[in-house]
Amino acid sequence: MTDAIERVLDAVDALADESVAFASDLVRIPTVNPPGDHYDECARLIGTRLARCGFDVEYHAAEGRPEHTRLHPRINVVGTHGGRSLRPLVHLNGHFDVVPAGGGWTLDPFGGEIRDGRIWGRGACDMKAGIAAAIFAVEAIRRAGIDLNGTVEVSGTVDEESGGFAGVAWLAEHRRVSRERTDYVIIPEPLYVDRICIGHRGVYWFEVETLGRMAHGSMPFHGVNAIDQMGVLFERVRRDLEPRLAGRTTDVPVVPEGARHPTININGVIGGQPVGGLQTPCVADWCRATFDRRFLLEEGFDATKAEIVALLESIAADVPEFKYSIKDLMVVHPTRTPDDSPVIAALDRALHRVLGRSGGLVASPGTYDHKHVAAIAGVPHCVAYGPGILDLAHQPDEYCDIADLVNATKVIALAVMELTGSGRGTAAGGEQRTRGGRP
């Protein structure tokens, strides 16, 4: 099987210019979320490429989701490349929505510029280069003349940046990705080209509203200022909750190091009269704040929420005028791939073959579509592995190294061969191969 591996690695090198150009073409489509611009255009570009690579292509509109509208349709694309048998089935998934460009760029964020050995632009790292790596990994196997024993799927999905509910979640709810048909899932997110990501922390987004009593602004002592009451909560979070969170550490290998602790962030706050508008002298009788609490596998959601409620109740006991309500906005439970998962082993062997090393296992500080693969699709054997540097995601002057794209394509190709039974146990050993890539 060594000859087959060599042919696939050579094919990836031969396809490098095509894969780079395709990733650049994807970056040039400004699939900004929110609101969800140009999704159909990008899905069609991916589908056209998949068809050229021999995939059977399907388009799935997220019917029934409120965000799927005539103006901003949510269109997902799935390509299927069959081998000699249906199973095992490996699904490679990437999201093509990107966050807004923001400020601070020194080049066109949607120019897809290729220079200095890098692809530049919003989404180059997170994660349009990853979609290119997935497609061209399978294409390299095909061009090398390898007949897969199982099936490979590649999907381009929407809305990951806003939760993925019209994307992977929708596909999982409709059993297009499911434990009944899907054996392994690899998501080529940018978690560093030599590392395998086995999951993520949990998320609890919630809203707290404090309620006051309106009064004339010249006589605030006649009222209760709800913004002041929210300030009490902010102070208790800093004084009481944050030190407790800093004292907890997960055994899951979350990166960066600071994310191995649970965290809480105030995402936004609003209250009283609109700032910048016509003012009247009133004491604010309401204030709302949104919180982002990232919790550890060891904490669990029930204890996480109970701790927030206990903090609020302790304030209410100390401050008689403190009136509040709490509303859950989103809950995502932590995920972790089983240590003995074949997908971890296959990628690890492929990394040693391609790079001569493995950076080991990591977990993500934030969530990605692994959450839906695990919780809705019910597929336990899911990891993230792909090109790009995590720290560049959502930054100005985002880029992906071409060397990372080529090397990740090789790693994914060898892992797919092994997981489908077309190269079982053959990705290990042999001469290190980094031609076209970086050791």
TIKOLTI-127264 format. One record per residue (C-alpha): x, y, z; residue in three letters. Coordinates in Angstrom, 2 decimals. Layout:
         x         y         z   residu
         X         Y         Z      ALA
...
//
This chain:
         x         y         z   residu
      0.00      0.00      0.00      MET
      3.06      2.26      0.24      THR
      2.90      2.85     -3.51      ASP
     -0.72      3.99     -3.21      ALA
      0.20      6.44     -0.46      ILE
      3.04      7.86     -2.54      GLU
      0.73      8.33     -5.49      ARG
     -1.80     10.20     -3.33      VAL
      0.86     12.47     -1.84      LEU
      2.18     13.21     -5.33      ASP
     -1.37     13.97     -6.48      ALA
     -1.86     16.50     -3.66      VAL
      1.33     18.27     -4.74      ASP
      0.18     18.27     -8.36      ALA
     -3.18     19.74     -7.31      LEU
     -1.72     22.46     -5.08      ALA
     -2.25     25.32     -7.52      ASP
     -5.85     24.25     -8.11      GLU
     -6.63     23.97     -4.41      SER
     -5.08     27.37     -3.65      VAL
     -6.99     29.02     -6.49      ALA
    -10.24     27.43     -5.30      PHE
     -9.70     28.62     -1.73      ALA
     -9.03     32.11     -3.08      SER
    -12.23     31.98     -5.14      ASP
    -14.18     31.08     -2.00      LEU
    -12.69     34.03     -0.09      VAL
    -13.80     36.38     -2.87      ARG
    -17.44     35.56     -2.14      ILE
    -18.39     37.73      0.88      PRO
    -20.53     35.21      2.75      THR
    -20.87     37.53      5.73      VAL
    -22.92     36.33      8.69      ASN
    -24.90     38.19      9.85      PRO
    -26.97     38.56      7.77      PRO
    -26.02     35.59      5.55      GLY
    -24.96     37.18      2.28      ASP
    -24.19     35.25     -0.94      HIS
    -24.78     31.81      0.56      TYR
    -26.41     30.41     -2.56      ASP
    -23.56     31.67     -4.76      GLU
    -20.95     30.06     -2.54      CYS
    -22.86     26.78     -2.22      ALA
    -23.11     26.61     -6.04      ARG
    -19.38     27.25     -6.43      LEU
    -18.61     24.41     -4.03      ILE
    -21.17     22.15     -5.68      GLY
    -19.76     22.83     -9.14      THR
    -16.27     21.91     -7.95      ARG
    -17.55     18.76     -6.25      LEU
    -19.31     17.70     -9.45      ALA
    -16.09     18.23    -11.43      ARG
    -14.35     15.96     -8.93      CYS
    -16.84     13.14     -9.48      GLY
    -19.19     13.73     -6.55      PHE
    -22.94     13.37     -6.67      ASP
    -24.15     16.77     -5.47      VAL
    -27.22     17.77     -3.44      GLU
    -28.37     21.19     -2.30      TYR
    -30.34     21.46      0.93      HIS
    -32.26     24.62      1.79      ALA
    -32.86     24.91      5.53      ALA
    -36.64     24.91      5.21      GLU
    -38.43     25.65      8.45      GLY
    -35.63     27.70     10.00      ARG
    -36.62     31.33     10.71      PRO
    -33.31     32.62      9.36      GLU
    -33.95     30.95      5.97      HIS
    -35.62     33.76      4.03      THR
    -36.11     34.80      0.44      ARG
    -33.58     37.60      0.88      LEU
    -31.06     35.46      2.74      HIS
    -31.65     31.80      1.87      PRO
    -29.73     29.22      3.88      ARG
    -28.37     26.77      1.28      ILE
    -26.16     23.82      2.25      ASN
    -24.36     21.61     -0.26      VAL
    -23.36     17.94      0.14      VAL
    -21.30     15.87     -2.28      GLY
    -21.06     12.06     -2.13      THR
    -18.18     10.05     -3.60      HIS
    -18.97      6.34     -3.49      GLY
    -16.50      3.48     -3.47      GLY
    -16.88     -0.27     -3.62      ARG
    -19.22     -0.23     -0.62      SER
    -21.46      2.25      1.18      LEU
    -19.76      1.87      4.56      ARG
    -17.71      3.00      6.27      PRO
    -18.77      6.55      5.47      LEU
    -16.46      9.49      6.23      VAL
    -18.04     12.94      6.21      HIS
    -15.83     16.03      5.77      LEU
    -17.69     19.19      6.78      ASN
    -16.78     22.85      6.49      GLY
    -18.78     26.03      7.02      HIS
    -18.52     28.78      4.43      PHE
    -20.05     31.66      6.36      ASP
    -17.64     34.25      7.76      VAL
    -17.85     36.98     10.38      VAL
    -17.95     40.62      9.22      PRO
    -14.60     41.98      8.05      ALA
    -14.42     44.76     10.63      GLY
    -11.68     47.40     10.58      GLY
     -7.90     47.33     10.66      GLY
     -7.24     45.61      7.31      TRP
     -4.23     46.53      5.17      THR
     -5.65     44.71      2.14      LEU
     -9.03     43.90      0.63      ASP
    -10.71     41.49      3.07      PRO
    -12.53     39.83      0.18      PHE
     -9.77     40.07     -2.40      GLY
     -8.55     36.50     -1.97      GLY
     -5.02     37.75     -2.60      GLU
     -2.24     35.15     -2.96      ILE
      1.22     36.37     -2.00      ARG
      4.10     35.65      0.36      ASP
      3.09     31.99      0.42      GLY
     -0.31     32.80      1.88      ARG
     -3.98     33.17      0.95      ILE
     -5.30     36.40      2.42      TRP
     -8.81     37.51      3.30      GLY
    -11.76     37.06      5.62      ARG
    -12.43     33.34      5.90      GLY
     -9.08     32.26      4.41      ALA
     -8.21     30.67      7.74      CYS
    -11.70     30.19      9.19      ASP
    -12.42     28.11      7.20      MET
    -12.49     28.29      3.43      LYS
     -8.99     26.83      3.09      ALA
    -10.31     23.90      5.13      GLY
    -13.11     23.32      2.62      ILE
    -10.52     23.31     -0.18      ALA
     -8.40     20.81      1.78      ALA
    -11.38     18.47      2.19      ALA
    -12.38     18.54     -1.48      ILE
     -8.88     18.16     -2.87      PHE
     -7.95     15.41     -0.41      ALA
    -10.65     13.25     -1.97      VAL
     -9.76     14.45     -5.47      GLU
     -6.12     13.44     -4.89      ALA
     -7.25      9.93     -4.00      ILE
     -9.33      9.80     -7.17      ARG
     -6.55     11.13     -9.41      ARG
     -4.13      8.67     -7.88      ALA
     -6.39      5.87     -9.10      GLY
     -7.28      4.60     -5.63      ILE
    -10.63      2.83     -5.44      ASP
    -12.09      3.52     -1.99      LEU
    -13.73      0.67     -0.09      ASN
    -16.25      2.98      1.55      GLY
    -17.89      6.36      0.90      THR
    -16.71      9.92      1.39      VAL
    -18.97     12.96      1.71      GLU
    -17.96     16.62      1.64      VAL
    -20.38     19.29      2.83      SER
    -20.33     23.06      2.78      GLY
    -22.71     24.43      5.38      THR
    -24.01     27.75      6.66      VAL
    -24.30     29.76      9.85      ASP
    -21.62     28.09     11.99      GLU
    -20.59     31.54     13.19      GLU
    -24.10     32.07     14.60      SER
    -24.59     28.58     15.99      GLY
    -24.95     26.37     12.90      GLY
    -28.66     25.73     13.38      PHE
    -29.51     26.18      9.69      ALA
    -26.39     24.26      8.68      GLY
    -25.03     21.13     10.33      VAL
    -27.83     21.08     12.92      ALA
    -30.44     21.12     10.12      TRP
    -28.65     18.32      8.23      LEU
    -28.46     16.29     11.45      ALA
    -32.11     16.88     12.35      GLU
    -33.09     15.65      8.88      HIS
    -30.75     12.66      9.34      ARG
    -28.57     13.59      6.36      ARG
    -25.71     13.36      8.82      VAL
    -26.56     10.75     11.44      SER
    -25.31      7.73     13.33      ARG
    -27.50      5.55     11.09      GLU
    -25.40      6.36      8.03      ARG
    -22.28      8.30      9.12      THR
    -19.28      6.60     10.73      ASP
    -16.70      9.38     11.01      TYR
    -16.72     13.17     10.74      VAL
    -13.70     15.42     10.20      ILE
    -14.24     19.19     10.36      ILE
    -11.21     21.05      8.89      PRO
    -11.34     24.01     11.27      GLU
     -8.06     25.93     11.81      PRO
     -6.80     24.38     15.04      LEU
     -3.14     24.29     13.81      TYR
     -1.95     21.94     11.07      VAL
     -0.22     19.46     13.40      ASP
     -2.95     19.11     16.05      ARG
     -6.17     17.14     16.33      ILE
     -9.07     18.86     18.09      CYS
    -11.21     16.49     20.14      ILE
    -13.96     18.83     21.34      GLY
    -14.79     22.09     23.05      HIS
    -15.97     23.73     26.26      ARG
    -19.63     24.29     26.98      GLY
    -21.54     27.53     26.43      VAL
    -24.26     29.13     28.51      TYR
    -25.54     32.38     27.04      TRP
    -28.09     34.06     29.26      PHE
    -29.75     37.42     29.73      GLU
    -30.38     39.16     33.02      VAL
    -32.85     42.02     33.31      GLU
    -32.87     44.27     36.33      THR
    -36.07     46.14     37.11      LEU
    -36.17     49.57     38.73      GLY
    -38.73     52.29     39.38      ARG
    -38.98     55.37     37.17      MET
    -38.68     58.82     38.72      ALA
    -37.70     62.33     37.67      HIS
    -34.00     62.60     36.87      GLY
    -33.67     65.65     39.11      SER
    -34.94     63.58     42.05      MET
    -33.41     60.12     41.53      PRO
    -33.92     59.32     45.21      PHE
    -37.61     58.85     44.42      HIS
    -36.85     55.99     42.05      GLY
    -34.71     52.88     41.69      VAL
    -32.16     52.96     38.89      ASN
    -32.08     49.60     37.14      ALA
    -28.69     50.40     35.61      ILE
    -27.28     50.89     39.11      ASP
    -28.72     47.51     40.06      GLN
    -27.03     45.91     37.04      MET
    -23.81     47.53     38.20      GLY
    -24.13     45.64     41.47      VAL
    -24.34     42.40     39.52      LEU
    -21.27     43.32     37.44      PHE
    -19.31     44.03     40.60      GLU
    -20.34     40.73     42.24      ARG
    -19.33     38.85     39.09      VAL
    -15.87     40.44     39.27      ARG
    -15.52     40.16     43.03      ARG
    -17.08     36.77     43.78      ASP
    -17.55     34.68     40.64      LEU
    -14.46     35.33     38.55      GLU
    -11.98     34.30     41.30      PRO
    -13.86     31.02     41.74      ARG
    -13.75     30.33     38.02      LEU
    -10.03     31.09     37.88      ALA
     -9.46     28.41     40.50      GLY
    -10.97     25.63     38.35      ARG
     -9.03     23.80     35.63      THR
    -10.16     21.17     33.15      THR
     -8.30     17.97     32.36      ASP
     -9.37     18.37     28.71      VAL
     -6.46     19.81     26.64      PRO
     -8.15     23.13     25.82      VAL
     -5.99     25.73     24.07      VAL
     -4.85     28.40     24.71      PRO
     -3.85     27.81     28.32      GLU
     -6.13     30.52     29.70      GLY
     -9.15     28.71     28.28      ALA
     -8.52     25.68     30.48      ARG
    -10.40     27.65     33.12      HIS
    -14.10     28.50     32.92      PRO
    -14.80     32.10     31.90      THR
    -17.58     34.66     31.88      ILE
    -17.90     37.66     29.59      ASN
    -20.43     40.48     29.44      ILE
    -21.41     40.51     25.77      ASN
    -23.63     43.59     25.85      GLY
    -25.71     45.85     28.00      VAL
    -28.64     48.17     27.30      ILE
    -30.98     50.12     29.53      GLY
    -32.86     53.31     30.15      GLY
    -33.21     55.82     27.34      GLN
    -31.50     55.46     23.93      PRO
    -28.09     57.11     23.97      VAL
    -27.75     59.83     21.35      GLY
    -31.45     60.49     21.01      GLY
    -33.68     63.17     22.47      LEU
    -33.34     62.98     26.22      GLN
    -35.91     63.36     29.00      THR
    -35.07     63.40     32.70      PRO
    -35.95     59.89     33.79      CYS
    -34.47     57.31     36.13      VAL
    -33.92     54.07     34.20      ALA
    -36.52     51.51     35.18      ASP
    -34.98     48.63     33.20      TRP
    -31.59     47.30     32.13      CYS
    -30.63     44.12     30.26      ARG
    -27.24     42.45     29.90      ALA
    -26.18     39.38     27.95      THR
    -23.56     37.07     29.44      PHE
    -21.34     34.44     27.83      ASP
    -20.38     31.76     30.35      ARG
    -17.99     29.07     29.06      ARG
    -18.11     26.01     31.27      PHE
    -15.95     22.93     31.63      LEU
    -16.81     19.30     31.05      LEU
    -16.20     18.76     34.75      GLU
    -18.68     21.50     35.75      GLU
    -21.71     20.55     33.66      GLY
    -24.59     22.83     32.79      PHE
    -26.86     22.29     35.79      ASP
    -24.19     23.37     38.27      ALA
    -23.16     26.25     36.02      THR
    -26.64     27.74     35.90      LYS
    -27.25     27.05     39.58      ALA
    -24.15     29.08     40.44      GLU
    -25.44     32.07     38.46      ILE
    -28.86     31.88     40.09      VAL
    -27.26     31.61     43.54      ALA
    -25.22     34.73     42.82      LEU
    -28.35     36.65     41.83      LEU
    -30.23     35.44     44.90      GLU
    -27.36     36.46     47.17      SER
    -27.54     39.99     45.75      ILE
    -31.32     40.06     46.23      ALA
    -30.81     39.05     49.86      ALA
    -28.27     41.82     50.42      ASP
    -29.93     44.56     48.35      VAL
    -33.71     44.73     48.97      PRO
    -34.31     46.87     45.85      GLU
    -32.60     44.37     43.55      PHE
    -35.27     42.86     41.29      LYS
    -34.24     40.65     38.39      TYR
    -35.25     38.05     35.83      SER
    -33.01     35.59     34.01      ILE
    -33.54     34.11     30.56      LYS
    -31.61     31.27     28.90      ASP
    -30.50     32.19     25.37      LEU
    -28.35     29.23     24.30      MET
    -26.90     26.14     25.94      VAL
    -24.19     24.04     24.30      VAL
    -22.83     21.10     26.24      HIS
    -19.12     20.29     26.13      PRO
    -18.00     17.61     23.70      THR
    -15.09     15.20     23.75      ARG
    -14.19     12.52     21.22      THR
    -13.50      9.08     22.76      PRO
     -9.78      8.60     23.32      ASP
     -9.81      5.34     21.36      ASP
    -11.64      6.78     18.36      SER
    -10.35      5.42     15.01      PRO
    -10.51      8.92     13.53      VAL
     -7.95     10.18     16.07      ILE
     -5.63      7.26     15.37      ALA
     -5.90      7.64     11.59      ALA
     -5.13     11.35     11.68      LEU
     -2.27     10.86     14.12      ASP
     -0.64      8.28     11.86      ARG
     -1.16     10.53      8.85      ALA
      0.44     13.46     10.68      LEU
      3.53     11.41     11.45      HIS
      3.73     10.34      7.83      ARG
      3.30     13.83      6.36      VAL
      4.92     16.10      8.96      LEU
      7.10     13.63     10.82      GLY
      5.36     14.58     14.05      ARG
      2.03     15.11     15.76      SER
      1.30     18.10     17.94      GLY
     -1.08     15.94     19.94      GLY
     -4.66     16.46     21.01      LEU
     -6.25     19.82     21.78      VAL
     -9.72     21.12     22.52      ALA
    -11.23     24.36     21.32      SER
    -11.97     27.30     23.63      PRO
    -15.11     28.04     21.61      GLY
    -17.66     25.75     20.06      THR
    -17.91     24.64     16.47      TYR
    -20.22     22.25     14.62      ASP
    -18.90     19.24     16.53      HIS
    -21.69     20.04     19.00      LYS
    -24.38     19.17     16.46      HIS
    -22.59     16.09     15.15      VAL
    -22.42     14.73     18.71      ALA
    -25.74     15.87     20.20      ALA
    -28.11     15.70     17.21      ILE
    -26.51     13.37     14.67      ALA
    -25.29     11.10     17.48      GLY
    -21.92     10.41     15.82      VAL
    -19.23     10.03     18.51      PRO
    -16.25      9.80     16.16      HIS
    -15.88     13.46     15.21      CYS
    -12.81     15.70     15.37      VAL
    -11.62     18.98     13.94      ALA
     -8.45     18.95     11.88      TYR
     -7.46     21.37      9.16      GLY
     -5.14     24.12      7.90      PRO
     -4.68     27.48      9.54      GLY
     -3.81     29.10     12.86      ILE
     -6.62     29.41     15.40      LEU
     -5.44     32.80     16.66      ASP
     -5.95     34.38     13.21      LEU
     -9.66     33.57     13.11      ALA
    -11.83     36.73     13.08      HIS
     -8.72     38.97     13.02      GLN
     -7.93     41.68     10.44      PRO
     -5.44     40.58      7.76      ASP
     -6.56     36.96      8.21      GLU
     -4.58     34.45      6.16      TYR
     -3.80     30.78      5.67      CYS
     -0.33     29.53      4.77      ASP
     -0.32     27.63      1.48      ILE
      2.05     25.13      3.06      ALA
     -0.55     24.42      5.74      ASP
     -3.24     23.92      3.10      LEU
     -1.09     21.42      1.17      VAL
      0.01     19.50      4.25      ASN
     -3.51     19.35      5.71      ALA
     -4.81     18.06      2.39      THR
     -2.25     15.25      2.53      LYS
     -3.13     14.37      6.12      VAL
     -6.86     14.30      5.42      ILE
     -6.34     12.20      2.29      ALA
     -4.32      9.56      4.14      LEU
     -6.80      9.50      7.03      ALA
     -9.71      9.04      4.61      VAL
     -7.89      6.14      2.96      MET
     -7.39      4.44      6.30      GLU
    -10.88      5.10      7.67      LEU
    -12.54      3.74      4.54      THR
    -10.41      0.64      4.66      GLY
     -8.45      1.61      1.57      SER
     -5.22      2.17      3.44      GLY
     -5.80      0.63      6.85      ARG
     -2.70      0.88      8.95      GLY
     -0.59      2.13      6.06      THR
     -0.33      5.80      6.94      ALA
      2.22      5.06      9.66      ALA
      5.91      4.69      9.07      GLY
      7.83      5.35      5.92      GLY
      9.74      8.40      4.81      GLU
      8.57     11.82      5.98      GLN
      6.86     13.74      3.16      ARG
      6.68     17.55      3.26      THR
      7.26     18.41     -0.39      ARG
      4.96     21.30     -1.18      GLY
      4.51     21.84      2.54      GLY
      6.33     22.78      5.70      ARG
      7.84     20.21      8.09      PRO
//
